[in-house]
Amino acid sequence: MSTLRREVTNLNAETRKMKIICVVCPISCNIEVTLKGDEILNVKNNLCERGKVYAIEEITTPKRMLTTTVNVKKGHILFLPVKTATPIPKDLIFPCMEVLKDVIVKTPIHKGNVIVKNILGKGINVVSSRSVELMKI
């Protein structure tokens, strides 16, 4: 398996080495993580502790910010850009999109307003990324 940010090498039947490019800061360390099964044995080539934390999280529970749009009713724009307030587990991205595809918001909306509270019961809010005023006729 190989992507732009991750490369996996099997060392033997149980142990593998993963190379991950850290995205926490502009240095972009090429971090190497050694695993035995699901257990992390070693993390190296990170220049800071944040890189180590990133690599461990990226392997064990990868998360991403979800950004998308929802429909607007009676606004001067048709779609409102929204995002999760915090990163969500990658495996929740498509289930969240299923919920958000049916959301229609009414104006006025202010940047940072909670659009969907506690999406999927995971304690994560979806918030507006911009303000939208009521369309004046």
N, CA, C and O atoms as a GROMACS GRO file, in nm:
protein
  548
    1MET      N    1   0.085  -0.118   0.000
    1MET     CA    2   0.000   0.000   0.000
    1MET      C    3   0.088   0.123   0.000
    1MET      O    4   0.182   0.133   0.079
    2SER      N    5   0.060   0.217  -0.087
    2SER     CA    6   0.142   0.336  -0.093
    2SER      C    7   0.057   0.455  -0.134
    2SER      O    8  -0.020   0.447  -0.230
    3THR      N    9   0.069   0.565  -0.062
    3THR     CA   10   0.001   0.688  -0.098
    3THR      C   11   0.104   0.799  -0.091
    3THR      O   12   0.222   0.774  -0.066
    4LEU      N   13   0.060   0.920  -0.113
    4LEU     CA   14   0.153   1.032  -0.104
    4LEU      C   15   0.209   1.050   0.036
    4LEU      O   16   0.320   1.099   0.053
    5ARG      N   17   0.132   1.012   0.137
    5ARG     CA   18   0.173   1.038   0.274
    5ARG      C   19   0.208   0.914   0.354
    5ARG      O   20   0.254   0.925   0.468
    6ARG      N   21   0.187   0.794   0.297
    6ARG     CA   22   0.209   0.675   0.378
    6ARG      C   23   0.268   0.563   0.292
    6ARG      O   24   0.224   0.539   0.180
    7GLU      N   25   0.369   0.497   0.346
    7GLU     CA   26   0.432   0.383   0.278
    7GLU      C   27   0.449   0.273   0.380
    7GLU      O   28   0.495   0.298   0.492
    8VAL      N   29   0.414   0.149   0.344
    8VAL     CA   30   0.421   0.036   0.436
    8VAL      C   31   0.519  -0.067   0.382
    8VAL      O   32   0.516  -0.102   0.264
    9THR      N   33   0.607  -0.115   0.470
    9THR     CA   34   0.701  -0.221   0.436
    9THR      C   35   0.686  -0.332   0.538
    9THR      O   36   0.698  -0.307   0.658
   10ASN      N   37   0.658  -0.454   0.493
   10ASN     CA   38   0.650  -0.568   0.584
   10ASN      C   39   0.791  -0.618   0.612
   10ASN      O   40   0.863  -0.655   0.520
   11LEU      N   41   0.829  -0.619   0.740
   11LEU     CA   42   0.962  -0.666   0.779
   11LEU      C   43   0.962  -0.818   0.795
   11LEU      O   44   1.059  -0.884   0.759
   12ASN      N   45   0.853  -0.871   0.849
   12ASN     CA   46   0.832  -1.016   0.858
   12ASN      C   47   0.682  -1.038   0.874
   12ASN      O   48   0.604  -0.945   0.853
   13ALA      N   49   0.640  -1.158   0.910
   13ALA     CA   50   0.497  -1.190   0.916
   13ALA      C   51   0.423  -1.104   1.018
   13ALA      O   52   0.304  -1.076   1.000
   14GLU      N   53   0.492  -1.062   1.124
   14GLU     CA   54   0.424  -0.988   1.230
   14GLU      C   55   0.458  -0.839   1.233
   14GLU      O   56   0.377  -0.758   1.277
   15THR      N   57   0.576  -0.803   1.187
   15THR     CA   58   0.625  -0.667   1.203
   15THR      C   59   0.627  -0.593   1.070
   15THR      O   60   0.666  -0.647   0.967
   16ARG      N   61   0.584  -0.467   1.077
   16ARG     CA   62   0.588  -0.383   0.957
   16ARG      C   63   0.634  -0.243   0.994
   16ARG      O   64   0.625  -0.201   1.109
   17LYS      N   65   0.684  -0.174   0.894
   17LYS     CA   66   0.733  -0.038   0.912
   17LYS      C   67   0.650   0.054   0.824
   17LYS      O   68   0.630   0.026   0.706
   18MET      N   69   0.601   0.163   0.882
   18MET     CA   70   0.522   0.261   0.807
   18MET      C   71   0.599   0.392   0.803
   18MET      O   72   0.652   0.437   0.905
   19LYS      N   73   0.603   0.452   0.686
   19LYS     CA   74   0.664   0.584   0.671
   19LYS      C   75   0.551   0.683   0.646
   19LYS      O   76   0.470   0.664   0.556
   20ILE      N   77   0.547   0.788   0.726
   20ILE     CA   78   0.442   0.889   0.718
   20ILE      C   79   0.507   1.026   0.710
   20ILE      O   80   0.601   1.055   0.784
   21ILE      N   81   0.457   1.110   0.621
   21ILE     CA   82   0.504   1.248   0.615
   21ILE      C   83   0.416   1.329   0.709
   21ILE      O   84   0.294   1.334   0.692
   22CYS      N   85   0.477   1.391   0.806
   22CYS     CA   86   0.404   1.469   0.905
   22CYS      C   87   0.354   1.600   0.841
   22CYS      O   88   0.425   1.664   0.764
   23VAL      N   89   0.230   1.637   0.875
   23VAL     CA   90   0.172   1.760   0.823
   23VAL      C   91   0.144   1.863   0.932
   23VAL      O   92   0.073   1.961   0.910
   24VAL      N   93   0.200   1.841   1.050
   24VAL     CA   94   0.176   1.932   1.163
   24VAL      C   95   0.242   2.068   1.142
   24VAL      O   96   0.186   2.170   1.181
   25CYS      N   97   0.359   2.069   1.082
   25CYS     CA   98   0.429   2.196   1.059
   25CYS      C   99   0.497   2.191   0.922
   25CYS      O  100   0.497   2.086   0.857
   26PRO      N  101   0.556   2.301   0.878
   26PRO     CA  102   0.619   2.306   0.744
   26PRO      C  103   0.745   2.219   0.727
   26PRO      O  104   0.790   2.200   0.614
   27ILE      N  105   0.802   2.167   0.834
   27ILE     CA  106   0.922   2.085   0.822
   27ILE      C  107   0.893   1.955   0.747
   27ILE      O  108   0.978   1.906   0.673
   28SER      N  109   0.773   1.900   0.764
   28SER     CA  110   0.730   1.777   0.695
   28SER      C  111   0.824   1.659   0.719
   28SER      O  112   0.877   1.601   0.625
   29CYS      N  113   0.842   1.625   0.844
   29CYS     CA  114   0.930   1.513   0.880
   29CYS      C  115   0.883   1.383   0.816
   29CYS      O  116   0.762   1.358   0.806
   30ASN      N  117   0.977   1.301   0.774
   30ASN     CA  118   0.950   1.167   0.724
   30ASN      C  119   0.959   1.072   0.841
   30ASN      O  120   1.066   1.018   0.871
   31ILE      N  121   0.848   1.051   0.907
   31ILE     CA  122   0.845   0.972   1.031
   31ILE      C  123   0.832   0.825   0.997
   31ILE      O  124   0.758   0.786   0.907
   32GLU      N  125   0.905   0.745   1.073
   32GLU     CA  126   0.904   0.600   1.054
   32GLU      C  127   0.848   0.536   1.180
   32GLU      O  128   0.899   0.558   1.290
   33VAL      N  129   0.743   0.455   1.163
   33VAL     CA  130   0.678   0.388   1.275
   33VAL      C  131   0.690   0.238   1.254
   33VAL      O  132   0.656   0.186   1.148
   34THR      N  133   0.738   0.169   1.356
   34THR     CA  134   0.749   0.023   1.352
   34THR      C  135   0.636  -0.035   1.435
   34THR      O  136   0.616   0.004   1.550
   35LEU      N  137   0.563  -0.130   1.376
   35LEU     CA  138   0.449  -0.193   1.442
   35LEU      C  139   0.464  -0.344   1.444
   35LEU      O  140   0.519  -0.404   1.352
   36LYS      N  141   0.414  -0.403   1.550
   36LYS     CA  142   0.401  -0.549   1.559
   36LYS      C  143   0.252  -0.573   1.581
   36LYS      O  144   0.200  -0.550   1.690
   37GLY      N  145   0.186  -0.620   1.477
   37GLY     CA  146   0.039  -0.627   1.482
   37GLY      C  147  -0.014  -0.484   1.486
   37GLY      O  148   0.017  -0.403   1.399
   38ASP      N  149  -0.093  -0.454   1.588
   38ASP     CA  150  -0.145  -0.318   1.606
   38ASP      C  151  -0.065  -0.240   1.711
   38ASP      O  152  -0.095  -0.123   1.736
   39GLU      N  153   0.035  -0.302   1.771
   39GLU     CA  154   0.115  -0.238   1.874
   39GLU      C  155   0.229  -0.156   1.812
   39GLU      O  156   0.304  -0.207   1.728
   40ILE      N  157   0.241  -0.031   1.854
   40ILE     CA  158   0.349   0.055   1.806
   40ILE      C  159   0.473   0.028   1.889
   40ILE      O  160   0.474   0.046   2.010
   41LEU      N  161   0.579  -0.017   1.821
   41LEU     CA  162   0.704  -0.049   1.889
   41LEU      C  163   0.799   0.070   1.895
   41LEU      O  164   0.870   0.088   1.994
   42ASN      N  165   0.800   0.152   1.788
   42ASN     CA  166   0.899   0.258   1.779
   42ASN      C  167   0.850   0.368   1.685
   42ASN      O  168   0.786   0.340   1.583
   43VAL      N  169   0.881   0.492   1.720
   43VAL     CA  170   0.854   0.607   1.633
   43VAL      C  171   0.985   0.683   1.623
   43VAL      O  172   1.043   0.720   1.725
   44LYS      N  173   1.032   0.708   1.499
   44LYS     CA  174   1.158   0.782   1.486
   44LYS      C  175   1.154   0.877   1.366
   44LYS      O  176   1.064   0.871   1.283
   45ASN      N  177   1.252   0.962   1.360
   45ASN     CA  178   1.270   1.065   1.256
   45ASN      C  179   1.179   1.186   1.274
   45ASN      O  180   1.176   1.273   1.187
   46ASN      N  181   1.106   1.193   1.384
   46ASN     CA  182   1.028   1.313   1.412
   46ASN      C  183   1.118   1.414   1.484
   46ASN      O  184   1.193   1.376   1.574
   47LEU      N  185   1.110   1.540   1.445
   47LEU     CA  186   1.193   1.642   1.506
   47LEU      C  187   1.129   1.706   1.628
   47LEU      O  188   1.194   1.781   1.701
   48CYS      N  189   1.001   1.676   1.651
   48CYS     CA  190   0.935   1.730   1.769
   48CYS      C  191   0.833   1.630   1.822
   48CYS      O  192   0.799   1.533   1.754
   49GLU      N  193   0.787   1.654   1.942
   49GLU     CA  194   0.689   1.565   2.006
   49GLU      C  195   0.556   1.567   1.931
   49GLU      O  196   0.486   1.466   1.926
   50ARG      N  197   0.520   1.682   1.874
   50ARG     CA  198   0.394   1.691   1.799
   50ARG      C  199   0.394   1.595   1.681
   50ARG      O  200   0.290   1.539   1.648
   51GLY      N  201   0.508   1.576   1.616
   51GLY     CA  202   0.518   1.483   1.505
   51GLY      C  203   0.495   1.340   1.550
   51GLY      O  204   0.429   1.262   1.481
   52LYS      N  205   0.549   1.306   1.665
   52LYS     CA  206   0.529   1.171   1.720
   52LYS      C  207   0.381   1.147   1.750
   52LYS      O  208   0.326   1.042   1.716
   53VAL      N  209   0.317   1.245   1.812
   53VAL     CA  210   0.174   1.234   1.844
   53VAL      C  211   0.092   1.221   1.715
   53VAL      O  212   0.001   1.139   1.707
   54TYR      N  213   0.126   1.303   1.614
   54TYR     CA  214   0.056   1.296   1.485
   54TYR      C  215   0.069   1.157   1.424
   54TYR      O  216  -0.031   1.099   1.381
   55ALA      N  217   0.190   1.103   1.419
   55ALA     CA  218   0.212   0.972   1.357
   55ALA      C  219   0.134   0.863   1.428
   55ALA      O  220   0.073   0.778   1.363
   56ILE      N  221   0.136   0.864   1.559
   56ILE     CA  222   0.063   0.763   1.636
   56ILE      C  223  -0.087   0.775   1.609
   56ILE      O  224  -0.155   0.675   1.586
   57GLU      N  225  -0.139   0.898   1.612
   57GLU     CA  226  -0.282   0.917   1.587
   57GLU      C  227  -0.319   0.880   1.444
   57GLU      O  228  -0.424   0.820   1.421
   58GLU      N  229  -0.234   0.914   1.349
   58GLU     CA  230  -0.263   0.884   1.208
   58GLU      C  231  -0.270   0.733   1.184
   58GLU      O  232  -0.345   0.688   1.097
   59ILE      N  233  -0.195   0.656   1.259
   59ILE     CA  234  -0.196   0.511   1.243
   59ILE      C  235  -0.311   0.448   1.322
   59ILE      O  236  -0.377   0.356   1.273
   60THR      N  237  -0.334   0.496   1.444
   60THR     CA  238  -0.434   0.431   1.531
   60THR      C  239  -0.576   0.482   1.507
   60THR      O  240  -0.668   0.401   1.495
   61THR      N  241  -0.594   0.613   1.500
   61THR     CA  242  -0.728   0.671   1.483
   61THR      C  243  -0.719   0.797   1.397
   61THR      O  244  -0.729   0.907   1.450
   62PRO      N  245  -0.701   0.782   1.266
   62PRO     CA  246  -0.687   0.901   1.181
   62PRO      C  247  -0.813   0.988   1.183
   62PRO      O  248  -0.925   0.937   1.182
   63LYS      N  249  -0.791   1.119   1.187
   63LYS     CA  250  -0.902   1.215   1.191
   63LYS      C  251  -0.882   1.321   1.084
   63LYS      O  252  -0.770   1.348   1.041
   64ARG      N  253  -0.993   1.380   1.043
   64ARG     CA  254  -0.990   1.487   0.944
   64ARG      C  255  -1.098   1.589   0.977
   64ARG      O  256  -1.197   1.557   1.042
   65MET      N  257  -1.076   1.713   0.933
   65MET     CA  258  -1.182   1.813   0.938
   65MET      C  259  -1.274   1.783   0.820
   65MET      O  260  -1.227   1.753   0.710
   66LEU      N  261  -1.404   1.790   0.843
   66LEU     CA  262  -1.500   1.772   0.736
   66LEU      C  263  -1.547   1.910   0.692
   66LEU      O  264  -1.597   1.988   0.773
   67THR      N  265  -1.531   1.940   0.565
   67THR     CA  266  -1.582   2.065   0.509
   67THR      C  267  -1.674   2.030   0.394
   67THR      O  268  -1.641   1.946   0.309
   68THR      N  269  -1.789   2.095   0.390
   68THR     CA  270  -1.886   2.070   0.284
   68THR      C  271  -1.982   2.188   0.278
   68THR      O  272  -1.953   2.294   0.334
   69THR      N  273  -2.095   2.171   0.212
   69THR     CA  274  -2.197   2.275   0.209
   69THR      C  275  -2.332   2.214   0.241
   69THR      O  276  -2.354   2.095   0.221
   70VAL      N  277  -2.423   2.299   0.290
   70VAL     CA  278  -2.562   2.260   0.311
   70VAL      C  279  -2.650   2.361   0.238
   70VAL      O  280  -2.606   2.472   0.206
   71ASN      N  281  -2.772   2.323   0.213
   71ASN     CA  282  -2.866   2.410   0.141
   71ASN      C  283  -2.912   2.526   0.229
   71ASN      O  284  -2.925   2.513   0.350
   72VAL      N  285  -2.937   2.641   0.164
   72VAL     CA  286  -2.985   2.761   0.232
   72VAL      C  287  -3.124   2.795   0.180
   72VAL      O  288  -3.149   2.792   0.060
   73LYS      N  289  -3.214   2.827   0.272
   73LYS     CA  290  -3.349   2.869   0.235
   73LYS      C  291  -3.360   3.020   0.257
   73LYS      O  292  -3.330   3.071   0.365
   74LYS      N  293  -3.402   3.091   0.156
   74LYS     CA  294  -3.424   3.235   0.160
   74LYS      C  295  -3.297   3.314   0.191
   74LYS      O  296  -3.299   3.411   0.267
   75GLY      N  297  -3.188   3.272   0.131
   75GLY     CA  298  -3.062   3.344   0.150
   75GLY      C  299  -3.013   3.402   0.019
   75GLY      O  300  -3.065   3.368  -0.088
   76HIS      N  301  -2.915   3.489   0.027
   76HIS     CA  302  -2.859   3.547  -0.096
   76HIS      C  303  -2.761   3.452  -0.164
   76HIS      O  304  -2.710   3.482  -0.272
   77ILE      N  305  -2.735   3.338  -0.102
   77ILE     CA  306  -2.657   3.231  -0.165
   77ILE      C  307  -2.736   3.101  -0.149
   77ILE      O  308  -2.819   3.089  -0.059
   78LEU      N  309  -2.709   3.004  -0.235
   78LEU     CA  310  -2.783   2.878  -0.232
   78LEU      C  311  -2.725   2.776  -0.136
   78LEU      O  312  -2.797   2.691  -0.083
   79PHE      N  313  -2.593   2.782  -0.113
   79PHE     CA  314  -2.526   2.684  -0.030
   79PHE      C  315  -2.441   2.753   0.076
   79PHE      O  316  -2.375   2.853   0.049
   80LEU      N  317  -2.445   2.700   0.196
   80LEU     CA  318  -2.368   2.752   0.308
   80LEU      C  319  -2.248   2.662   0.333
   80LEU      O  320  -2.267   2.542   0.354
   81PRO      N  321  -2.126   2.716   0.331
   81PRO     CA  322  -2.011   2.632   0.367
   81PRO      C  323  -2.013   2.603   0.517
   81PRO      O  324  -2.033   2.692   0.599
   82VAL      N  325  -1.992   2.476   0.550
   82VAL     CA  326  -1.990   2.432   0.689
   82VAL      C  327  -1.868   2.344   0.712
   82VAL      O  328  -1.805   2.295   0.618
   83LYS      N  329  -1.835   2.325   0.839
   83LYS     CA  330  -1.722   2.239   0.876
   83LYS      C  331  -1.748   2.180   1.014
   83LYS      O  332  -1.830   2.233   1.090
   84THR      N  333  -1.680   2.073   1.045
   84THR     CA  334  -1.688   2.021   1.180
   84THR      C  335  -1.606   2.113   1.270
   84THR      O  336  -1.504   2.168   1.228
   85ALA      N  337  -1.651   2.130   1.393
   85ALA     CA  338  -1.581   2.219   1.486
   85ALA      C  339  -1.446   2.162   1.526
   85ALA      O  340  -1.354   2.236   1.560
   86THR      N  341  -1.435   2.031   1.522
   86THR     CA  342  -1.309   1.961   1.552
   86THR      C  343  -1.293   1.847   1.452
   86THR      O  344  -1.390   1.807   1.388
   87PRO      N  345  -1.172   1.795   1.437
   87PRO     CA  346  -1.155   1.681   1.346
   87PRO      C  347  -1.239   1.561   1.389
   87PRO      O  348  -1.263   1.540   1.508
   88ILE      N  349  -1.284   1.484   1.290
   88ILE     CA  350  -1.364   1.365   1.317
   88ILE      C  351  -1.290   1.242   1.267
   88ILE      O  352  -1.206   1.253   1.176
   89PRO      N  353  -1.318   1.126   1.323
   89PRO     CA  354  -1.256   1.004   1.271
   89PRO      C  355  -1.289   0.987   1.122
   89PRO      O  356  -1.402   1.012   1.080
   90LYS      N  357  -1.190   0.945   1.045
   90LYS     CA  358  -1.208   0.931   0.900
   90LYS      C  359  -1.326   0.840   0.864
   90LYS      O  360  -1.393   0.864   0.764
   91ASP      N  361  -1.350   0.739   0.944
   91ASP     CA  362  -1.459   0.647   0.910
   91ASP      C  363  -1.598   0.708   0.933
   91ASP      O  364  -1.698   0.645   0.900
   92LEU      N  365  -1.605   0.828   0.988
   92LEU     CA  366  -1.733   0.896   1.006
   92LEU      C  367  -1.762   1.000   0.898
   92LEU      O  368  -1.870   1.059   0.896
   93ILE      N  369  -1.669   1.022   0.807
   93ILE     CA  370  -1.688   1.125   0.706
   93ILE      C  371  -1.812   1.098   0.620
   93ILE      O  372  -1.897   1.186   0.606
   94PHE      N  373  -1.823   0.980   0.563
   94PHE     CA  374  -1.937   0.951   0.476
   94PHE      C  375  -2.069   0.943   0.552
   94PHE      O  376  -2.170   0.992   0.501
   95PRO      N  377  -2.074   0.883   0.672
   95PRO     CA  378  -2.199   0.889   0.749
   95PRO      C  379  -2.241   1.033   0.783
   95PRO      O  380  -2.360   1.064   0.782
   96CYS      N  381  -2.145   1.120   0.812
   96CYS     CA  382  -2.178   1.261   0.837
   96CYS      C  383  -2.232   1.327   0.711
   96CYS      O  384  -2.327   1.405   0.718
   97MET      N  385  -2.173   1.297   0.597
   97MET     CA  386  -2.220   1.354   0.471
   97MET      C  387  -2.364   1.311   0.442
   97MET      O  388  -2.442   1.389   0.388
   98GLU      N  389  -2.399   1.188   0.479
   98GLU     CA  390  -2.536   1.141   0.460
   98GLU      C  391  -2.634   1.226   0.541
   98GLU      O  392  -2.743   1.257   0.493
   99VAL      N  393  -2.596   1.264   0.662
   99VAL     CA  394  -2.681   1.350   0.744
   99VAL      C  395  -2.688   1.490   0.684
   99VAL      O  396  -2.796   1.548   0.674
  100LEU      N  397  -2.574   1.544   0.645
  100LEU     CA  398  -2.567   1.683   0.599
  100LEU      C  399  -2.633   1.706   0.463
  100LEU      O  400  -2.674   1.818   0.434
  101LYS      N  401  -2.645   1.603   0.381
  101LYS     CA  402  -2.705   1.622   0.248
  101LYS      C  403  -2.851   1.664   0.256
  101LYS      O  404  -2.903   1.723   0.161
  102ASP      N  405  -2.918   1.636   0.367
  102ASP     CA  406  -3.059   1.670   0.383
  102ASP      C  407  -3.083   1.795   0.467
  102ASP      O  408  -3.198   1.832   0.491
  103VAL      N  409  -2.977   1.859   0.511
  103VAL     CA  410  -2.991   1.978   0.597
  103VAL      C  411  -3.023   2.100   0.511
  103VAL      O  412  -2.958   2.126   0.410
  104ILE      N  413  -3.124   2.175   0.554
  104ILE     CA  414  -3.160   2.302   0.492
  104ILE      C  415  -3.164   2.405   0.606
  104ILE      O  416  -3.237   2.387   0.703
  105VAL      N  417  -3.086   2.511   0.593
  105VAL     CA  418  -3.082   2.613   0.699
  105VAL      C  419  -3.158   2.737   0.656
  105VAL      O  420  -3.166   2.770   0.538
  106LYS      N  421  -3.215   2.804   0.755
  106LYS     CA  422  -3.288   2.928   0.730
  106LYS      C  423  -3.200   3.045   0.771
  106LYS      O  424  -3.125   3.038   0.868
  107THR      N  425  -3.211   3.152   0.695
  107THR     CA  426  -3.134   3.272   0.724
  107THR      C  427  -3.206   3.358   0.827
  107THR      O  428  -3.327   3.344   0.842
  108PRO      N  429  -3.138   3.446   0.896
  108PRO     CA  430  -2.996   3.476   0.886
  108PRO      C  431  -2.911   3.373   0.962
  108PRO      O  432  -2.956   3.312   1.060
  109ILE      N  433  -2.789   3.357   0.916
  109ILE     CA  434  -2.692   3.266   0.978
  109ILE      C  435  -2.564   3.345   0.997
  109ILE      O  436  -2.523   3.422   0.910
  110HIS      N  437  -2.502   3.326   1.112
  110HIS     CA  438  -2.375   3.395   1.138
  110HIS      C  439  -2.261   3.295   1.142
  110HIS      O  440  -2.278   3.179   1.181
  111LYS      N  441  -2.145   3.340   1.100
  111LYS     CA  442  -2.026   3.255   1.102
  111LYS      C  443  -2.007   3.197   1.241
  111LYS      O  444  -2.010   3.269   1.341
  112GLY      N  445  -1.988   3.066   1.247
  112GLY     CA  446  -1.968   2.999   1.375
  112GLY      C  447  -2.094   2.943   1.437
  112GLY      O  448  -2.086   2.871   1.537
  113ASN      N  449  -2.212   2.975   1.381
  113ASN     CA  450  -2.338   2.917   1.433
  113ASN      C  451  -2.334   2.766   1.420
  113ASN      O  452  -2.283   2.712   1.321
  114VAL      N  453  -2.387   2.698   1.520
  114VAL     CA  454  -2.397   2.552   1.513
  114VAL      C  455  -2.511   2.517   1.418
  114VAL      O  456  -2.625   2.558   1.440
  115ILE      N  457  -2.480   2.442   1.315
  115ILE     CA  458  -2.578   2.401   1.215
  115ILE      C  459  -2.636   2.264   1.251
  115ILE      O  460  -2.757   2.244   1.243
  116VAL      N  461  -2.550   2.171   1.290
  116VAL     CA  462  -2.593   2.039   1.340
  116VAL      C  463  -2.519   2.015   1.470
  116VAL      O  464  -2.396   2.008   1.472
  117LYS      N  465  -2.594   2.002   1.577
  117LYS     CA  466  -2.534   1.977   1.708
  117LYS      C  467  -2.516   1.827   1.728
  117LYS      O  468  -2.606   1.748   1.700
  118ASN      N  469  -2.400   1.789   1.777
  118ASN     CA  470  -2.372   1.651   1.816
  118ASN      C  471  -2.403   1.552   1.703
  118ASN      O  472  -2.479   1.457   1.721
  119ILE      N  473  -2.343   1.576   1.586
  119ILE     CA  474  -2.371   1.492   1.469
  119ILE      C  475  -2.337   1.346   1.499
  119ILE      O  476  -2.230   1.315   1.553
  120LEU      N  477  -2.427   1.258   1.463
  120LEU     CA  478  -2.415   1.113   1.482
  120LEU      C  479  -2.397   1.075   1.629
  120LEU      O  480  -2.354   0.964   1.660
  121GLY      N  481  -2.431   1.166   1.720
  121GLY     CA  482  -2.418   1.138   1.863
  121GLY      C  483  -2.273   1.127   1.909
  121GLY      O  484  -2.245   1.064   2.011
  122LYS      N  485  -2.181   1.187   1.834
  122LYS     CA  486  -2.037   1.175   1.864
  122LYS      C  487  -1.981   1.296   1.938
  122LYS      O  488  -1.860   1.303   1.962
  123GLY      N  489  -2.067   1.391   1.975
  123GLY     CA  490  -2.020   1.508   2.050
  123GLY      C  491  -1.950   1.612   1.964
  123GLY      O  492  -1.880   1.699   2.016
  124ILE      N  493  -1.968   1.603   1.834
  124ILE     CA  494  -1.902   1.695   1.741
  124ILE      C  495  -2.009   1.780   1.674
  124ILE      O  496  -2.107   1.729   1.621
  125ASN      N  497  -1.988   1.912   1.676
  125ASN     CA  498  -2.082   2.003   1.612
  125ASN      C  499  -2.035   2.038   1.471
  125ASN      O  500  -1.915   2.042   1.442
  126VAL      N  501  -2.132   2.064   1.384
  126VAL     CA  502  -2.104   2.117   1.251
  126VAL      C  503  -2.142   2.265   1.256
  126VAL      O  504  -2.254   2.299   1.295
  127VAL      N  505  -2.049   2.352   1.217
  127VAL     CA  506  -2.070   2.496   1.228
  127VAL      C  507  -2.060   2.564   1.092
  127VAL      O  508  -2.000   2.512   0.999
  128SER      N  509  -2.121   2.684   1.084
  128SER     CA  510  -2.115   2.759   0.959
  128SER      C  511  -1.978   2.823   0.943
  128SER      O  512  -1.915   2.865   1.041
  129SER      N  513  -1.932   2.830   0.818
  129SER     CA  514  -1.802   2.889   0.789
  129SER      C  515  -1.814   3.033   0.742
  129SER      O  516  -1.712   3.100   0.722
  130ARG      N  517  -1.936   3.081   0.724
  130ARG     CA  518  -1.958   3.221   0.685
  130ARG      C  519  -2.097   3.263   0.727
  130ARG      O  520  -2.179   3.181   0.767
  131SER      N  521  -2.122   3.391   0.717
  131SER     CA  522  -2.254   3.447   0.748
  131SER      C  523  -2.337   3.455   0.621
  131SER      O  524  -2.284   3.473   0.511
  132VAL      N  525  -2.469   3.441   0.637
  132VAL     CA  526  -2.561   3.457   0.525
  132VAL      C  527  -2.681   3.538   0.576
  132VAL      O  528  -2.744   3.502   0.676
  133GLU      N  529  -2.710   3.645   0.507
  133GLU     CA  530  -2.823   3.730   0.544
  133GLU      C  531  -2.949   3.684   0.473
  133GLU      O  532  -2.944   3.614   0.372
  134LEU      N  533  -3.061   3.724   0.528
  134LEU     CA  534  -3.191   3.698   0.466
  134LEU      C  535  -3.199   3.772   0.334
  134LEU      O  536  -3.165   3.890   0.326
  135MET      N  537  -3.243   3.704   0.231
  135MET     CA  538  -3.255   3.767   0.100
  135MET      C  539  -3.368   3.870   0.104
  135MET      O  540  -3.481   3.839   0.144
  136LYS      N  541  -3.336   3.990   0.062
  136LYS     CA  542  -3.436   4.097   0.059
  136LYS      C  543  -3.498   4.102  -0.079
  136LYS      O  544  -3.428   4.103  -0.181
  137ILE      N  545  -3.629   4.106  -0.081
  137ILE     CA  546  -3.701   4.107  -0.209
  137ILE      C  547  -3.734   4.248  -0.250
  137ILE      O  548  -3.794   4.269  -0.355
   0.00000   0.00000   0.00000
